Amino acid sequence: MKVTRIIIKMSNIIVSISCITYNQATYVRDCLEGLVRQITNFEYEILIHDDCSTDGTDLIIKEYAEKYPNLIRPIFEIENQYSKGIPIGTAIWNLPRARGKYIAFCEGDDYWIDEYKLQKQVDILENMPNIGMCFTDFNRLHASNGKIEISCLKNNPQKFPSNYTVESWIVRAGYVGPMTWLVRKKLWEEAEREKFRSTDGTFVIFTYFLWSSKVYCLKDTTAVYRIVRKSASHDVELAKRYKRVKDLHELQIKLAETYLTGQEKSNASQTINNQYYSNALKMIVATDDKEELVNSRDYCNKSLRNKLLYVIASFGLTQRMYSVIYKGLLWVKIYLNNR
């Protein structure tokens, strides 16, 4: 089948690509190139929302919008919305104006590497009406050192499984690269109506996809997830790191209560608590979270390591020293990982 890139008319758009940007001038060209180079036998649009970038990201977007006026529909904020407490994301800025029957997603620091990505995924959803969304394999690029992990789903399936039940997804707090997703617009709209507010929106919304529909994993590697050090998910500051871990735990429990029932819910909640308190105990001690320290005793085993942590927690001065040591070791770990 011969496929061509159609950019003259926009009367019958099949896919709306949502791209959210802010201060990503170093990376956004890679993102935009991957979007405009898609080869398809259908029409698509690129919806960009820039949250008042100050580093020239907006100028690069304008350059591409002028070059591809029939593809790109940008919005440029004159004041940063996130700083005002207004949520940013596809659901807020791009989903309401999307004209396609399918929604794709790529943030400004990620990018696509397969020119046929959309075509492959649309073919799947068109031919399999019982499938609600399709995701693919992806690479991970560490921006700090250029290290790249190739085809994460294929080459590291223990860390990045491709097959999930609702329970295993919630318990594991799984990840399937959102930059690879193609979702039926109606399903995304349903998910947004059901979704409770969270800092990890993609985790919540994929839970709904698994619960309400069938998902399909395309084995091809079509995109790159760029890990930028300033990303919230890779913050090394202890307080922020602990808050993220604690918030994720609360979110997992809430998802289990919402989407699981009976023994499945009970088992999942127990596993989530066991994992959280065991893994987070060092941070709980280092941050002197007394309430969580008490709660942890119901879930942490009696290992020598845990006994020592509880002893440290009982001495204020020693605890402050431990906090300093913990932060130092955390920085060393991050440094070694980025070499």
Secondary structure, DSSP 8 states (H G I E B T S, - for coil): -----B-S--SSEEEEEEEEESS-TTTHHHHHHHHHT---SSEEEEEEEE---SSSHHHHHHHHHHH-TTTEEEEE-SS-SGGGT---SIIIIIGGG--SSEEEE--TT-EE--TTHHHHHHHHHHH-TTEEEEEEEEEEEETTT--EE--HHHH-TTTS-S---HHHHHHHT----GGG-EEEHHHHHHHHHH----S-HHHHHHHHHHHHSEEEEEEEEEEEEEE-TTSGGG---HHHHHHHHHHHHHHHHHHHHHH--HHHHHHHHHHHHHHHHHHHHHHHHHTT-HHHHHHHTTTS---HHHHHHHHHHT-HHHHHHHHHHHHHHHHHHHHHHT-
